[in-house]
Amino acid sequence: MESFEFVLIVHLMIQLLGIIDDLSQCLQRKYQNIVRDVVLIGITLEKINDVRQHGWDVLFEEAKEFCVIQQTITSLSQAWRTS
């Protein structure tokens, strides 16, 4: 796996885990409110769908910026090649 691809996947995982954390915490509580849980599931699905539809450019830029700061890649063509 190329280093940029790894960074991109890690940034995606961080973003998705941040989105589902509230839902996870809510579902782990001993005393649950089913109505609130169902609403939270809907909100979580909307956020994930928003990332799927509109979040790729931002995610790509964040990963690219991280690689530049950490000096893991020297050029964008090296970072993202299509085979």
N, C-alpha and C positions, 0 to 999 in steps of 0.2 A: 504494500500500500504506500502510495506516495505521501510525503509528509504533509502537503497541503490538503490532500483528501482526508487524512487523519484529523487535522486541525478543524476542517469543515464539519466532519462528523461529530467531533467533541463539542463544538459550538452548538450544533443542532441538538445534541443530547442535553446540554446544559439548559438550553431554551425550553425544550419539551419537559424536562424534569421540573423546571421552575413553574411551568403551567400546571402540571398535574399534582404538585405538592399539596396545595390546599385541598383538593379532592381526596388525596391519600390520607391526609391528617383527619379529615372529616369522617371518612369511612372507617378509621381505626378506633374511633371513640366508642366507649362502652354503651353510652346512652345516645342512640341515634334518632334523628328526626328525619323520617323517610322523605317527606316533602322537600325539606331543605337539601337533602342528598340528591334527589332527582333534579332539582333546579341547578345544583352545583355541577352535576354531570353534564347537563345541557350547556352551561356556561363554559365548561372545560372543552367540550366538543367544538363549540363555536371558536374558542381561542386557537385550538389546534387547526381547525379549518382555515382560520385567518392566516396562520403561519404558512399553511400549505398553499394558499392562494396568493398571498402578498408578501410573505416574509423572506423569500429566497434572495432577493437583491440585497437586503439589509444583512442577512446572514453571511452572504458571500463577501460583502465589504468588511464586516467585522472579522471574519477569518483572515482575509487578505491583510487587513491592518495589523492583526496580531502577528502574522508571519513576518511582516515588514519590521515591526518593532523588535521581535525576537531574532530577526535576521536568519530565519529558517529557509527562505527562498531568495533568489537573487533577481528573478524577473517573473512577471505574470505568466509568460509563455512556458516557463519552467514549472510553474505552479499548476497549471491546468491544461493538460494536453489531451486532445481527443485522438484516440487510437483507432 
